């Protein structure tokens, strides 16, 4: 087979695989959209140096005093790890997928959101690196990352909505 023909075949295969991946992403089959269990998420967070606290000292998703990662999207885990690395801040998660948060498509329960503890480092990074959107009535002060992810200062914690795994 000629070099030109081989190159054309490789390009066609690459285009086919990219098309399949794009369709999978649109349909929600790409790996970042998949939910992971509490154990897998906790292991990834721990390996990245991210801690978490639970007022109830538990991880039961159906108990609002627990902090659970059951059903969290892989892209949310990747997003908080990316945020930690980009910001250089210590990160402590205070809320995950447990019941007790507001509902909706892009909710804690559906694995799109995490709450983290407020620190000066986190505030300084968010206010410097992201676009300030203003005060959102009923929510708090909000910033948007270039990735589209939203960071809301809800008074006693940061509520982060991860649309993507970029921070």
Secondary structure, 3 states (H helix, E strand, C coil): CCHHHHHHHHHHHHHHHHHHHHHHHHHCCCHHHCEECHHHHHHHHHHCCCEECCCCCCCCCCCCCCCCCCCEEHHHHHHHHHHHHHHCCCCEEEECCCCCCCCCCCCCCCCCEEEECCCHHHHHHHHHHCEEEEEECCCEEEEECCCCCEEEECCCCEEEECCCCCC
